[in-house]
Amino acid sequence: MRDWTIEVYKKDRRFKTGETLIQKKEYKSKILAEMRNEMRFLVKSNSALRYELHKTYVTRTNILDGTEFQERYDTPRVCSPSSELFWSF
């Protein structure tokens, strides 16, 4: 069983990227095929929205001692022990 996060973006010309993040939904213990079917249905219902599917937690390696740990996929580099930037402060 895995945890999944869907990010919902809306087209918005006021931003440099041309879109803005409007919502993050977290799902627990869903099958990947079911998640993709839900996303296809949502995309068909509203073409102004874009959806991204991510595993909520990813495995990374601490660069200082080499141990593996789990962290959220959207953890900033400065807050992650897997980056050199974290240890340079």
Contacts in CASP RR format, 6 or more apart in sequence:
PFRMAT RR
TARGET T0000
AUTHOR 0000-0000-0000
METHOD contacts of the structure
MODEL  1
MRDWTIEVYKKDRRFKTGETLIQKKEYKSKILAEMRNEMRFLVKSNSALR
YELHKTYVTRTNILDGTEFQERYDTPRVCSPSSELFWSF
1 28 0 8 1.000
1 29 0 8 1.000
2 29 0 8 1.000
2 32 0 8 1.000
2 55 0 8 1.000
2 56 0 8 1.000
3 26 0 8 1.000
3 27 0 8 1.000
3 28 0 8 1.000
3 29 0 8 1.000
3 55 0 8 1.000
3 56 0 8 1.000
3 57 0 8 1.000
4 26 0 8 1.000
4 27 0 8 1.000
4 28 0 8 1.000
4 30 0 8 1.000
4 32 0 8 1.000
4 35 0 8 1.000
4 53 0 8 1.000
4 54 0 8 1.000
4 55 0 8 1.000
4 56 0 8 1.000
5 24 0 8 1.000
5 25 0 8 1.000
5 26 0 8 1.000
5 27 0 8 1.000
5 53 0 8 1.000
5 54 0 8 1.000
5 55 0 8 1.000
5 56 0 8 1.000
5 73 0 8 1.000
5 74 0 8 1.000
6 24 0 8 1.000
6 25 0 8 1.000
6 27 0 8 1.000
6 35 0 8 1.000
6 39 0 8 1.000
6 51 0 8 1.000
6 52 0 8 1.000
6 53 0 8 1.000
6 54 0 8 1.000
7 21 0 8 1.000
7 23 0 8 1.000
7 24 0 8 1.000
7 51 0 8 1.000
7 52 0 8 1.000
7 54 0 8 1.000
8 21 0 8 1.000
8 22 0 8 1.000
8 23 0 8 1.000
8 24 0 8 1.000
8 25 0 8 1.000
8 49 0 8 1.000
8 50 0 8 1.000
8 51 0 8 1.000
9 19 0 8 1.000
9 20 0 8 1.000
9 21 0 8 1.000
9 22 0 8 1.000
9 49 0 8 1.000
9 50 0 8 1.000
9 51 0 8 1.000
9 52 0 8 1.000
10 19 0 8 1.000
10 20 0 8 1.000
10 22 0 8 1.000
10 48 0 8 1.000
10 49 0 8 1.000
10 50 0 8 1.000
11 18 0 8 1.000
11 19 0 8 1.000
11 48 0 8 1.000
11 49 0 8 1.000
11 50 0 8 1.000
12 18 0 8 1.000
12 19 0 8 1.000
12 20 0 8 1.000
14 20 0 8 1.000
19 50 0 8 1.000
22 49 0 8 1.000
26 56 0 8 1.000
27 35 0 8 1.000
35 53 0 8 1.000
36 53 0 8 1.000
39 51 0 8 1.000
39 53 0 8 1.000
42 49 0 8 1.000
42 51 0 8 1.000
43 49 0 8 1.000
43 50 0 8 1.000
43 51 0 8 1.000
54 73 0 8 1.000
54 74 0 8 1.000
55 73 0 8 1.000
56 72 0 8 1.000
56 73 0 8 1.000
57 70 0 8 1.000
57 71 0 8 1.000
57 72 0 8 1.000
57 73 0 8 1.000
58 70 0 8 1.000
58 71 0 8 1.000
58 72 0 8 1.000
58 73 0 8 1.000
59 68 0 8 1.000
59 69 0 8 1.000
59 70 0 8 1.000
60 68 0 8 1.000
60 69 0 8 1.000
60 70 0 8 1.000
60 71 0 8 1.000
60 80 0 8 1.000
60 81 0 8 1.000
60 82 0 8 1.000
61 67 0 8 1.000
61 68 0 8 1.000
61 69 0 8 1.000
61 82 0 8 1.000
62 68 0 8 1.000
62 69 0 8 1.000
62 81 0 8 1.000
62 82 0 8 1.000
63 81 0 8 1.000
63 82 0 8 1.000
63 83 0 8 1.000
63 84 0 8 1.000
63 87 0 8 1.000
64 81 0 8 1.000
64 87 0 8 1.000
69 81 0 8 1.000
69 82 0 8 1.000
71 80 0 8 1.000
71 82 0 8 1.000
77 83 0 8 1.000
77 85 0 8 1.000
77 86 0 8 1.000
78 85 0 8 1.000
78 86 0 8 1.000
78 89 0 8 1.000
79 86 0 8 1.000
80 86 0 8 1.000
81 87 0 8 1.000
END
